[in-house]
């Protein structure tokens, strides 16, 4: 069972804490390096998740290095790139504007590892892998501190033939439900964060105004590959294979948003669901006539990551510079023309109309 949580409250808290910690560090430093990053917060998991995001950035940059003129699959080239990565990892240096969003997401994800482990498993273990192997899954364990035995124990149940992403996610969901007693309690994590910035558990879980949620229904796993270990030994086979309600697949198109209300309320959202709901919320907000003070402070964390990844190819610095430029314009017409006539052609947003429209609507609200 994954717990209910107040996504907006967690986003707000993550943003406030990241801002507070950065204020403290960058008051006396121009940048942050590798040794400082490893012990940046007393919560080890937060530091590890920042490093994990840096690794993803590295993979993204390596993908951009591919060329039709050179053989990047040659063993000598691979070895050279690995050595280069080892050297580069010892030369980490980030300014605040690129580090703070990574820290904010790491704080948010640290809560999710306790509240929504299936969501974290899907993102951290399966997000960028073209081919799923046990070795690659095990390598991701090095970036876990909280509930690491839970994730490691599940990976040990998989056979080398496990390749299907949906099958693995379904099995992990069952495994988590069968091993609830091994999970880190939320109040323990709250205690750690309280030492940095006060946070109320009832507000995180959304129980301040609502009652305790009922257990979520289990999703059945697809047919298992041969020679798999029993992933949920404490649960009887008949219980495990009983038909249950399956959540509606996550979609991004606004015209299908209404279908979300039909999904069972006690089902925790997948990572795609979270991004879908964030996008839906942003569309609703953009249709509102309410004026916003600035683009920088009005874009939610998920909307921000969506813009960075979809409009700016994962480049945090370019995103922040662009938002700052747009905030400095004096009227909506000039800002909108800058987006459509300068940015859109430069970054080829011809196939990113949905994200472009969201940005334009936010501009309209700022200058309303």
ZITAHU-V181187 format. One record per helix or strand of 3 or more residues. SS is the DSSP state (h for helix, s for strand). FROM is the first residue (numbers start at 0). TO is the last residue. If there is no record, write none. Layout:
# ZITAHU-V181187
SS:FROM:TO
SS:FROM:TO
This chain:
# ZITAHU-V181187
h:6:25
h:33:37
h:43:63
h:74:88
h:95:114
h:116:125
h:133:142
h:147:156
h:164:177
h:179:181
h:185:193
h:200:204
h:236:240
h:253:261
h:270:286
h:294:297
h:300:310
h:315:326
h:331:346
h:352:365
